[in-house]
Amino acid sequence: MGSFRASMLVLLVHHLILLLFASFQLVFSDEKLIEVQCHNAEVPAACIQCLKSDPGGEAADKVGIATIIINCLSNNAETQENNMSSLASSVQDKNLKSLFQDCKKGFFEAKHDLSTATNQLKSKNYDKTNHYVRTALEEEIICRKYVVSMKLRVASNILYKMRVYEELSDAAMRIIDRF
């Protein structure tokens, strides 16, 4: 009986070691996948930061990586929508107020486009996924163009987030193009 328990214990320890080794391999290969996908996207810093901010990032496959990036875009659009709302409420000039309200509306629409992009991604309709990511990006580009052309004084973090939004959009589209 003691020999049986010892054999079972050795077998259990052996399986635990194999399981532990396999999980290290899985994490390593997933980090490598993230690195490859983000470097192929040509904006590795923003891409990697987005993926590292998501708890499921390290275990994601290519579709999971694209989904996480689209979620980061959606979160960024939400933040920018709130920023534009605050800017609109803080200015007296009717033209500026209208500009910021248009930007707010654009980011609201971008969130809807990104939600549709996620649904298309889950349906494996990659061309439509990219179409909706691109449409969401157009809203941001229009807003940034007006803000920059009018030489408006907005917080640097707003312009920074706009640049990150563009980088993540590019990353998502490039990753999806490789499916």
N, C-alpha and C positions, 0 to 999 in steps of 0.2 A: 504494500500500500504506500509506503514511504517513497519507493522508487517511482511509482506512478505519479505522485504529487511533484516530485523533483522533475520528472520528465515534462509534466504539464507546465511547471514554472519556467523551465528552460524554453519550452515552445512559446509560451506567452511572452517572455522577454525577447525572444528572437523576432516574433511578430511586431512587438512594440518598436524594436530597433528598425525593422524594415519600414514600418509606418512612419516613423520619425524621419528616416532618410528620404522617403518618398515625398513627404511634405516639404522638406528643404529643397528638393529638386523642383517641386511644383512652384514654390515661391520664386526660386531663382529663374526658372524659365519664364514665369509671368513678368518678372521685372525686366527680363531681356526683351520680351514681346512689347512691353510698354516703351522701352528705350528705342527699339527698332521702329515702332509705329510713330513715335513722336519725332524721331530724326527724319523719317520719310516725309513727315508733314512740314519740315523745314522751319518749324517754330518750336524747338524742343523744350525750351524753358517754360513757356506758358502751358504747353501740353502736359508735361510731366507734373507741374505744380497742380494742375486741375485733377489729374488722375490720382496723385498722392493725397489730395484732399478728400477723396471718396474712399470710405472703408472697403468697398468692393473692388477698388482699382487694381490691387495687386493680384486678384484672382480672376480678372476679366479676360475674356477672349477678344478677338478683333471687334466683334459687334458690341460687346460690353464696353470696350474702350470708346468706340464711337458714341454709344449711348451716354456714357459719363461725360464726354466732352459736350454733347448737346445739352445735357443737364447743367453743366457749368455755364454754357451760353445763356440758357434760360434764367439761371440765377443772376447772371450779369445783367440781362435785359430787365429783370425785376428791379435790381438796384438802380439802373439807369432811369427807368420809368419813375421811380421815387425821387431821384435827383432832379429830373426835369420838372416834376411837379413842384418840388421845393423852389427851384429857380423861378418857375412861372409865378408862384405866389409871392416871391420876394422882389419882383421888379414892378415898376410903375409904367414903364414904356409899353404901350399897347402892342407894338411890333415885336418887341422882345418877348412879351408875355405870350403872344400868338406863336412865335417860333418855338418856345419851350413847350407849349401845349401840343404843338404838332410833333415835336420830338417825343413827348410823353406818349402820344397816341401811336407813333411809330414803334416804340419799344413794346407797347401793349400788343400791337399786331405781331411783332416779332416773336413774342412769347407764344402766341397762338400758332404761328408758323413752325416754331421749334417743337411744340407739342405734336403737331401733325408730322413733322420730320421723324420724331421718335416712333410714332405709330407706323410710318412707312418703313422705317428701319426694321421694326419687329416683324413686319410683313415681308421682309426681304426685297422690298422695292427700292433699290439703291438709287436709281436715277431720280425718282420722286423725292427721296430723302435729301439728296443734294440740292434739288430744286428748292425745297422749302428752307434749307439752311441758307442757300444763296438769297432767297427772297427776304429772309430775316436779316441778313447782312446788309442788303440794300437799304433797309430802314435806318440802320445805324450810320451807314455811309452818308446818306442824305443829311441826317442830323449833324454829324461831325463837320461836314462840308459847310453848312450854314454857320455853325458855331465858330469855326476857324476863319471863314471868309469875313465874318463880321468883327473879327478880332475881339471877341467877347472875353471878358475876364471871368473865367469859370475856374473852379478849383482844379488844380493839376491832377488830382486823383480821378476826376471825371474824364478828362482827356486820356489819362493812363488806362482807365477801364475800357474806354472806347477802343484803344489800340489793342488791348488784350482780347476784346470781343472779336476784332478783325482777325487776330492771330488764331484764336480758337476756331473761328468759322473756317478759316483756311485749313487748319489741322483736320477738322471733321470732314471737310470735303475731300481732302487728299487721302485720308484713311479710307473713306467710303469708296473712293475711286478704285482702290486696290482690292476690293472684294471680288 
